[in-house]
Amino acid sequence: VGNLMRALGYYPSERELDEMSQEVRLSRADDEQDDTIVFDDFLRLYVNHRPVLGISKEQIDSALKALGAPLRRDDLVRLLQTH
């Protein structure tokens, strides 16, 4: 998880990584306790834990325009989950 986060420009501390791992473990059923992570879990961790500082409204607007805004919520969720 740490390497994936760092590849996206977020550099969590070891403590933050431990907390993320614990969060994933607690959200799983007892029979799913392995060291893998599915994309939906990773996406949730990234969105919930990454710092949002440094991203301006203009940058978000520009990114949405690049995606073909206006964009419906369902389309945005689908894009985030498939790319």
C-alpha positions as CSV (number, residue, x, y, z in Angstrom):
1,V,0.0,0.0,0.0
2,G,2.8,2.4,0.8
3,N,4.4,2.0,-2.6
4,L,1.1,2.6,-4.3
5,M,0.4,5.7,-2.3
6,R,3.9,7.1,-2.9
7,A,3.5,6.4,-6.7
8,L,0.5,8.7,-6.5
9,G,2.4,11.4,-4.8
10,Y,1.2,10.8,-1.2
11,Y,4.0,9.9,1.3
12,P,2.3,8.5,4.4
13,S,4.3,7.8,7.6
14,E,4.8,4.3,8.9
15,R,2.1,5.0,11.5
16,E,-0.3,6.1,8.9
17,L,0.4,2.9,6.9
18,D,-0.2,0.8,10.0
19,E,-3.5,2.5,10.6
20,M,-4.5,2.0,6.9
21,S,-3.6,-1.7,7.1
22,Q,-5.6,-2.0,10.4
23,E,-8.6,-0.3,8.7
24,V,-8.6,-2.8,5.8
25,R,-8.2,-5.8,8.2
26,L,-11.1,-4.6,10.3
27,S,-13.4,-4.1,7.3
28,R,-12.9,-7.7,6.0
29,A,-14.5,-10.9,7.1
30,D,-12.4,-13.3,9.2
31,D,-11.7,-15.6,6.2
32,E,-10.2,-12.8,4.1
33,Q,-7.2,-12.0,6.4
34,D,-4.4,-12.0,3.9
35,D,-1.9,-9.4,2.6
36,T,-3.7,-8.5,-0.6
37,I,-5.8,-5.4,-1.2
38,V,-8.6,-5.0,-3.8
39,F,-8.8,-1.8,-5.8
40,D,-12.0,-0.6,-4.0
41,D,-10.3,-0.8,-0.6
42,F,-7.2,1.0,-2.0
43,L,-9.3,3.7,-3.6
44,R,-11.2,4.2,-0.3
45,L,-7.9,4.5,1.7
46,Y,-6.4,6.9,-0.8
47,V,-9.5,9.2,-0.9
48,N,-9.9,9.1,2.9
49,H,-6.2,9.5,3.9
50,R,-4.4,11.6,1.3
51,P,-3.9,15.3,2.0
52,V,-6.0,17.6,-0.2
53,L,-3.7,20.6,0.3
54,G,-2.2,22.0,-2.8
55,I,-5.1,21.2,-5.1
56,S,-7.0,24.3,-6.2
57,K,-10.6,24.6,-7.4
58,E,-9.2,25.6,-10.8
59,Q,-7.1,22.4,-11.0
60,I,-10.2,20.3,-10.2
61,D,-12.2,22.2,-12.7
62,S,-9.5,21.7,-15.3
63,A,-9.4,18.0,-14.6
64,L,-13.1,17.7,-14.9
65,K,-13.1,19.6,-18.2
66,A,-10.4,17.2,-19.5
67,L,-12.8,14.3,-18.6
68,G,-15.5,16.0,-20.6
69,A,-17.4,17.9,-17.9
70,P,-20.2,18.3,-17.1
71,L,-20.0,14.9,-15.7
72,R,-22.8,13.0,-14.0
73,R,-21.9,11.5,-10.6
74,D,-22.4,7.9,-11.8
75,D,-20.0,8.5,-14.7
76,L,-17.4,10.1,-12.5
77,V,-17.5,7.1,-10.0
78,R,-17.3,4.7,-12.9
79,L,-14.2,6.5,-14.3
80,L,-12.5,6.6,-11.0
81,Q,-13.1,2.9,-10.5
82,T,-11.9,1.8,-13.9
83,H,-8.9,4.0,-14.5
